[in-house]
C-alpha cells in the first residue's frame, strides 16, 4: 500500500517557479495543504539566500537548502544555519584546471552576502551587484565560498559540454553541476556537496527515510535529489536526462506539474 510522503523537496526555477518569476496559486495552495497536514517542506535550490524573499512571501512556510546543497537556510527567520563552503585551495585548483581545459572561460564567486566576478564574466541575474569586476578571479579568492561559477560568455560550449569536461578535470577537488542548459554556465560546490546529499542529511535528522520523501526537479543539479528520494519526478519540460534519474515524470511546470502530483499524493493515507 502506498502512503502519503512525510517530506516534500522541490527545486524552484523551472519546477514550481516559471521563467517569468510567477508561482501559481494552485501550487501555493497544495504546499500549504501539505504543511497543514504535517508534511515537511524543503525548497531545495541553487539560489543564494538573497534570491529567497519571494519564496518566503509566496508560501510563508517551509525550510530551505540553498546553493545546490551548500547551505541550510532558515527561510522564515532569514538566518543561515549551516554552510559547507569551498576551501580557498580547492577554488584555486578548480579555476586553474578549468582555465587550462576551456579557453575563454570566466569566473565568479558568491556567498550569501556577496557576488564577485571577473570583468569578462557577463552576469545575467546579479547585474549591478558587482559593477566593476576584477581582471582575474584569483585576486579575490581570499575566503571559503558558497559557490564558484564558471561561464563561457561567448557560448562556445553548452552547459552539458562544460559539465562533461568539469567532471573529468575536477574529480576529487570540487563538485560541478549546472541548472540551465542554455546558459553555458557551471555551478561548483565543495567536494561531496549536492542537493541530494544535504537533503538526505536533513531527512535523517528528522528521522525520515528516503522511501517517505518525494522530490521534484528539472536539471542536473536536481538529479542527486531525484535519485535519493523514494518517489521523484523530473519535469517534462526539463533536461532530457531527467527521466533517467527520477522514478517518474511530472507535467511541465507551466501546467502545474508538481501541484498535480502532490494533490494525488496528499489523498493517500498517512503511514501508521
N, C-alpha and C positions, 0 to 999 in steps of 0.2 A: 504493500500500500504506500502511496506517495503522501508526504506530509508537507505542510507549509514550511518555507525556509525560515530559519532563525536569524539569518543575516543576508542583507542585500548589499551588493557592492556594484557601483556603476561608474563608468567613465562619464565625463561631461560632454566635451565638444565632439559633435558628430554622433553622439549616443543619446543624450537627453537634451542637449543644447544645440539648437540649429546654428548654421554658419552665420546667420544674421543676429545671433545672440538671444533668440527667444526660447522660452521654455513653455510648453503648452500647459494649460490648466488641467487637462486630463492627467498629465504626468505628475504635476504637483499634487493633485488630489490622491493619486494612488500611493505616492510615497508617504503622504500624511496619514493615510489609512493604515499602511503597514506599520508606521511608527506607533500609532494609537493601539495597534494590536500587539505591541511588544516586540516587533521585529527590529533588530539593529540595522541602521542605515549608514553606509560608508560611501562618501563621494571620493572616488579614487582617481586622481588626475595628474597630468603633467604640469598643471598650472602652479605657479608660486602663490603664496597667500595673498599678495596684493591684487590678484585677479579673482578672489573668492567672495567679496562682499555681495555681488549679485546673487550668488548661490545661497548665502545666508538669508538675504532679503526674500528670495523666492520661496524657500522652504521653511526656514526657521527651526529646523530640526537636523539631526544627523551629525556624524563625525567626518573628518576629512583626512585623507592621506594625500599629500601634495608632492610635487617634484618627482613623479614616477616612483614613489615609494621611499623617497629620501627624507620625508618629514611627516610626523604625526602632528596634526594641527587641530586645536580646539576651535571649531568653526564658529560656535556661538559666542565664545569669550574673546576670540581673535588672538589667541595665545599659542605660540609654538611650544609643544610639549616635549618632543624628541626630534633629533636630527641625526642622520647618518651621512656625513659630508665627505667629499672627495679630498684626500690629503693633498697638500701642495705638490709633493713629489710625483704623485700619480697624475695630477693635472698637467704638469710639465712634460712628463713622459708621453701622455696621450697627445698633447699638442705636437711634440716633436715627431711622433710616429705618423700622425695624420698629415702633417706638412710634407713629409717625405713621400707618402703614398698617394696624396691627392693634390696635385698642383693647383694653386689658386684658391685653396680653402681658406676660410677666415673664421674667427672665433669670438665668442662672448662668454662671460661667466656671470652667474647670478646666485644670489641667496635671497632670503625673504625680504631683505631691506635694500638690496642694490641690484643693478644690472649694468655691467660694463662691457664694452665691445671694442673691437678693432675698427679703425676708420673704414676699412674695406668690407666690414660686416654690415649688410643692409638690414636693419631691424624692420620687422613687419608689424609687431604688436606693441613693443615698448618704445615706439618712436617718441623722442623728446626726453626720455628718462636719462639717456646719456648722449647728449647732443654732440659732444666733442670727439670722444673716442681716442684710442691710442694707436700708435703705429704697429705695435706688437703686443699681443695679449700677455706675453711673459712679463711685461712691465708691471702689470697689476695683479698677477697671481702671487699674492702675498699672504693668503689665508685659505683655510679649507672652504670649499664651495658646495652649494646645494646641487648645482648643475653646470656642466660645461656644454656649450652649444657650438656646433660646427656647421658652417654653411658654405655651399657653392653658390655664391651670389649670382654668377652668370649661368647657373643651372646646367653646367656641362654634364653632371651626373644626376640621376634621380635619387630620392631618399633611399630607395631599396638598393640601388647600386652602391651608394655610400655606405650603407649598413653592412653589406657583404664584405666590403673592404675593412671596415672598422672591426667587425667581429674577428676577422683574421689578424689584424695588426694589433689590436688592443687586448687580446686574450691574456688573462691573468693580471691586467692592470686596472681596468675600469669596466663598467657595464654600458654598452651602447644600445640605443634603440631609436625609433622615430615614431612620430604621431601624425605625420602628414605626408603622404606620398607625393604631393605636388610642390613641396616647399624646398627640396634639396637641402634638408636640414636634419642633423643628428642631434639627439639629446643624450648626454652622457652623465651617468651617476657613478657613485663609488662602487667598487667591486662587490658583487653579490646582492646589490640592492635592486629591487624591481617591485612593481605593483603587487605581483603575486606573493613574493617573499614577505613583504610588510603586511599584506592582508592576512596571510597565514599566521603571522606573529600576533596580530591584533585579535584574530578569531580565537587563537589558542588562549590568550589571556582571558577571554570571555567564556572559555570552556565550550566553544562551538567548533564542531568538526567540519571538514570540507564538505561532507555529504549534506550538511544543513545550510550551506551557503549557495547563493546564486549570484552570478555576475554577468555584466553586460559591457561590451566594448567594441571598438571598430578598427583599431590599428595595432601595429606590432608592439607598442608599449603596453597594450592590454593583454597580449597573448599569454603571459605568465599567469595572470589572474584568471583568465578563461580556462587555462589548463588545470589550475589548482582546485577550483570550485567543483563541487559535485554536480551542480547544474550551471550551465553557462551558455550564453547566446552571443554570437557575433552578429553585428548589424548587417543586414542585406546590402546596404549601400556603403559598407565599409571596405577595408582592404580585402582583396580577393583571397588572401590566405587565411582570413579569419575563420572560415568554416573548418579548417584543418586543425584548429586549436580549441574550438568550442564544441560543446555537446549538441548545440542546436543553432538555428539561425532565426533572428527576430526580423520583423518587418523594418523597412527603412526608418531612420529616426524622424524623417519628415512625416511619417504615418503613425507616429507614437508607438513604435515597435516595442519599446521597453514597457510602456504602460499596458499594452495588450497582454504581454506575458504575465506581468505582475497581477493584473486583475484576475487571471486564471489561477495563479499560484496562491493568492490570498483566499481563494474559495476552498482550498484544501484544509483538512483538519490539522490541528497542531500535534506535534509528536508527543505521545504520552510521557 
